[in-house]
Amino acid sequence: MCIGTILDRPPNEPTVTEYDLAQKVTYLRLLDAAAEHADWREVARIVLGLDPDRDAERARRIHDSHLARARWMTEAGYRDLLQRGSTN
């Protein structure tokens, strides 16, 4: 299950936010699931705590936007963490 309250969309900031730090485990789980080609519905249930049977469009949007943010963290966001000297 996700850590803390999951937003419909993660921040779209050019730097790492407090939300990103709070969701770092969720982001890692999303990346692992994507690498294993897991079905997004299963990931939405298990990782994000959503019910895709009840609202598939919303669940898919949340899954995809958070996976994109997780990928951004691995491609660019980590630089911000390094510059801050964060131990989070």
Order of alpha helices (4+ residues) and beta strands (2+ residues): alpha-alpha-alpha-alpha-alpha
